Amino acid sequence: MEETHHSKACISRIRVKVYAAMEKGRSRDIAQAMETGIRRHSSNYIVEKVDMLSYDRPDADIAVFYGLMRPVLNGYRNAGKPAIFIDLGY
């Protein structure tokens, strides 16, 4: 978490990575919607949208992704960090 100092208060900001399969239109669109929603509902988050192919290790506080991305899911789970997996119902 990154700390921001405002006067005497110290606010921790949570780093969120939104992973997407950038070559797939639906994945890009859903990731964009998730990023927009996170930003809209709180300023306590630092949000970064990244291509799932760039995943190396769990380097954020929370992972959010559309579609089953096993390396991301398992990496965050093994590090004891939240991983939010979103899928669409059919």
N, C-alpha and C positions, 0 to 999 in steps of 0.2 A: 504494500500500500504506500502511496505517496502522501506526504503530509503537506498541508497548506496552512500557512499562518495568517490569520486575520485578527488584527489587534491582539488581544490576549488569548483568543481561542485557537486551538489547534484542531483542524479538521482532517481526518484521514480520507483520502480519495481511493476508491477501489478501482483497480485496473481490470478491464474486461476486454477480452479478445473475442471478436466475432469471426469465426472461420467460415469460409465459403469455397466451394469448387467454382472458381471464377470462370472456367470454360463452359459452365452450365448456366443458362439463363435463369432458370427457376431458383437455383441456389444463390445466385447473385442477387436476385430480387428479394428473396426471403431474408438474406443476410442484411441487405439495405434496410428493410423494414424493421428488423430486430435492432439494428444500430440506431435508427431514427427513434424507435420507441424508448430505448434505454436513455438516450440523450434528452428526450422530451420529458421524461418522468423524474429525473434527478440530475443535479449538478455534482453529486458526490462520486460520479463515475468518470474515469478516463477510458474512452472507448476507442478501439482500433479495429478496423475490419482488415483481415488478411486472407491471403490465399491458403487454403488448407495444405497445399503442396509445400509451403514454406515452414510448416510445423516441424520443430526440432525438439522442443521440450516445453513443459508447462511454465511459461514465463509471465503469466498474468495471474491475478487473484481468482478470476472466474473465466471459464471458456463457455461460449455459446455457439451452437452450430446447428445447421439444418442437414438432415440426412445422417446416416450412421457413419461417423468418421472414427473408426476404432482406435487409431494411434492417438488421436486427441483425447477421446474418452478414457482410454486406459492410462495415458500419461498423467492426466489431471487426477484421475481416481487414485492412481498409485502414489501421487504426491500429496494426497489428502485434500485436494482442492475441488471445489464444485465444478461440474461440467453439465451444462444444460443442453440437452438434446431435444430438438424440435423437429417434428415431422408433420406432414399433412395427412389428414384422414381421407380415404377415398370411398 
